Amino acid sequence: MSETQGAVVTRGLTRRFGAITAVDDLDLDIKRGTIYGFLGPNGSGKTTAIRMLAGLLSPNAGDIRVLGLAIPRQVGKLRHRIGYMTQRFSLYEDLSVRENLAFIASIHTVPRDSVRHRIEELIDTYHLSEQRHQQAGTLSGGQRQRLALAAATLHYPELLFLDEPTSAVDPESRRDFWDKLFDLAEAGTTILVSTHYMDEAERCHELAILDRGRLAAQGKPRGMMDDIPARVVQVTTSRPRHAARRLKQAKSVIGVTQVGDLLRVQVDLAEDDPAGCVQRVLSESGLEGDSREIPANLEDVFVTVTGRDRATDRQGEPA
């Protein structure tokens, strides 16, 4: 693979665990200074892909170039140029906020004369002033998240890997966390973030949808919604669960998603009149309802390109 200006480039990236193929022939092109998302349920290969890109896991096949370095061969040169925030809080719970940051600074050999200033800068940026002497194990979920991000960015990494960083925090903390990510991207940091939240995926500059280890779709979220290989029909009915079961049996229906009392039905592009098709299924099932075509959202894209409703189990993906 030739030199590239991209932050991350992979070709044919594959990783197997015994009979399970966790990542299957993955091609990526991630531009510098962007927020790039991996969207997919647990088991889709997000964590495995990130670990290979960070040089923590060797692929069975394929080529990886990160920040111009061939990985895993040149991983030693990559270590201090990247930051990595894992799914679970991985700092020392019996050390204070400030002690954790000082320890991370020593690992990354941050110059001694600038450590104090950098730590104070991060404590202020991530709103941890009142917790600076508090043990990390006693912090709230949102405070732990902010501390973990501060630690991951302490050494000014060019590339930041974030593996489902908001899975255990409240909506307000998630919103504040994403504001910080956009600040980092604006300053030139490339960010690769994995998520199973649709609203977070929509925030990314570019997005890859992973399904069972394979790349199901990639591009700008808005472009993916505009170019969805289906048409979306909204159904209003007094019996949405019964209607959903009947619609899922229809030949032209790709998927059905319930949102409150409404149904979003993804219909094959070959169907000339998607709303009429859905209305016929309702009528033949003895159901009253109203059907109208609406613009697609990102969950519609996910259902369409993967051919299944979004997974809701939390069994975890291969390490």
N, C-alpha and C positions, 0 to 999 in steps of 0.2 A: 504494500500500500504506500503510495507516494505521500510526500509532505503536504500538509493542508493548513489553511488558516483557521479551520474550525477548531472548537474546543475539544470535541469528541467526535471521532469517526470510527465506526466498526463495520466490518464486512463478514457476514456468515458466522456471527458470534453464536457459539453453541456450548451449553453445559449440561451434562447428564449426571444424575445421581442413581447409579444402578440402572434399572429399567425405566426410570423417570427422566424425561427430557425437560428440564426446568426452563431453559432458554434455547430456542430453536431457530437457528439461521437468521439472527437479528442484524439488520443493517440500520445504522444511525448516522445522522449528520447534524451535530448540534453546534450552532453558531455561538461565537464568543459574546459575552455581555447580555445573554438572554436567559429567561427562566423557561426551562424545558421540563415538561411533565411526563411522568409515566402514570397512566390511569389503568386500573385493573383491580379485580378482586384479589383477595389472598389466594396464593397458588398460581398467579399469572406470570411469575418470574421477575417481578420488580426488584425485590431484594437481591436475588441472585445476579441480575444484570448489574446493579449498582456495585456489588462487591467485586465483580470482575473488572469493572471500569476503574475502581479504586485500587486495583492490584492486590486485593485481599483473597482472591480466588482465581485459580487458573482455568481458562476455558479448555474444553476438549477439542474445539475447532474454531477457526476464524481468526481475524486480525483486529487488534485494538490499537488506536492511537489517541492518546490523551495529552492535550497541550503540546502536541508535536512529538511526544515520546512514545516509543513502542512498548506496550504493556503486554505481559508482565516483565519483559526483559529489562526495561529501564525503570522499574518501579522505584528503585532507590532514589532516583533523581526527582520523582514525582511527590514523594512523601510530604515535603514542606511547602508544596505549591497547591495542595488541596486541603479542604476541610471536610469532615464527615460527621454527621449527626445521625445516630441510629434511632430505631423505633423506640427502644427503651432507654430510660435515663441511665447513662453510663459513667457519670462522674462519682466522686467519693462522697457518700452521704454523711460521713462523720467529719468532713472538712467544711469550713465555712465557704460562703460564696467567694470571698476574696482569696482564700487559701486554694480553692480549686482552680481559679484563674491563674494564680501564681505558679501552681504546679504545671498547668498546661503550657504556660510561657517557658518554663524550664525545659519541657520536652521539645518544644519547637525552637529552642535556643534563641529566643527573642533577646536582643541586646539588653544587658542589665540596666544601662542608663535610661532606657525607654520603657521598661516593664511597668514601673509605677504609674506613669502617665497613661499608658495603654489600658491598664486595668481600670483606672478611674474613669477613663473615657467610655469603656464598655459598660461599667456599672451605671453610669449616667444614661447612656444610650438605651440600655435595656431595662431602665426603671428598677434598679435593684439597690438603690442607695440605702433604703431602710433595712434591707436584708444582708448588707455586706458582711456582717459578723455572724449571721445565722447559719446553722448547719444546713447543708443542702438537703438532708433527709427530712427536714421539717418544712420545706417549702411547699407551696401549693402547686398544682399541676401546671398552671400558667407560668409561675415563677421558675419552676424547674426548666420549662421549655425555653424561657428567655435566657437562663443561665447556660443551657446547653448550646444555644445559638451563639452566645457571646464567646464561649470556649472554642467553638468550631471556627470562628472568624477572628480569633485573637491575633493570629500571625499573618493577617491580610492575604488569605488564600485567593488564587486566581479562579479556582473552581470549587464550588461547594456542593457536596452530595447530602441530600436530606431524605431520609427513608421514613416515610409516613410520619412526619414530625408533629402533626397536630391531632393524632388519633385519640389522645386522652385529655383534651382540654376543651374548655367551654367556647361558645361561638365568639364572644368578645375577644378572648385571647387569640383565637384563630385569626380574626380580622386584624388585630394589632400585629401579629406575627407576619402576616402577608404584607403589611405596610413596610415592615423592616426588610423583607425580601426585595421589594421594589426599590428601596433605598440602596441596597447592596448592588442590585443589577444596574441601577443608574450610575453607580460609581465604577462600573466595569467588571464586577464579579459575575461569572457564569454560574448559574444555579440549575442543578438537576434534582427535581423533587418528585418523589413518588406519593401517590394518594389514591384513595378509593372514594373521595368526595367529588361529586360532579361540579359543585360550585367552585372548588379550588382548581380543578382542572381547567375551567373556563378562564381563570385568571392568568394562565400560562401564555407566554408568547407563542410557543410551539408545543405540540402534544403528540405523544404516542400512546395508542390504546393497545395494551397487551392482553392476550387471551391464550391461556394454556401454553405460555412460553413463546408464542408467535406474535409477530407484529400484525395486528388486525387493521390498523389505519394510523396515519400520522399526518400532521399539518397544523395550520393555525386553527384554533377552536372554532372561530366564526366561519372560516372557509369549510371546515368539516361539516358544520351544520347546514351551510348553504348547498353543499354538494352531496348531501346524504343520499345513498342509493335506495331511497324509499320515499313514500309520501305519508304524512302523519295526519290522522283523523282524531278529533276529540269527540268523545261520546258522553252525553248526559243521559242517565237512566236511573230509575229508582232501585234497580237491582244490579249494581255494578259487578258484584262477584259472579253472579250467574251469567251476566253478559260476557265477562272476561273469559270464563270457561268455554262458552260457545264460540267466541271469536277466535280463540287460540286453535280451534279445530278447523277453521276456514283455510282453504288452500292458499289464498292470496295474502293472508296475514302472517307477517314475520314475527311480531311480538305484541304484547299488550302490557301496559304499565298503568297501575291505578295510582292516582294522585287525589287524595281526599275522596270526594264522591264522583270524580270524573275519571274517565279512561283515556289514555293516549294509545292509539292503535297504529302500529307501523305496517304499512301496506306495500306490497311489491310494486315496483315501478311499471311492471307490465299491465297493471290494472288501470284502465282508462279513467274510470270514475271511482276513486277510492272511497269517498264519502257514501256514494250510492251502494257500493259493494258492502260496506259495513252496515248500512241501513237495511239491506236485504237480509243479512245474517240475523239482525235483531228481529225483523218481522217474521222470518221463518221460525225463529225460536219463541215466538209469542211474547216478545219483549217490546215495550214502548220506550222510545228514546229519540234523541236528536243527535245527528252526526254532521260534523263540518270539518273541512280541512284547515289545518293550522300550521304555522312555521315549526320547524324541528328545533329541539333543544339537544344538549349534548348526551343526555340519557337515551334519547331516540337514536342517536348515532351509535352509541354503545350497543344497544339491543340489536340494531340492524347489522352492524359489521361483525358481531360475534355470534349472532343467531340464537341468542338466549338472553333471558332476563338477568339483570345484574345479580351476582352471587351475594348472599347475605350471611353465609356462615363465616366464622372467624377461626378456622382451624390452622391458619398460618401457611406460609409457603416455604419451600426448601431453603435451608440456611446457606 
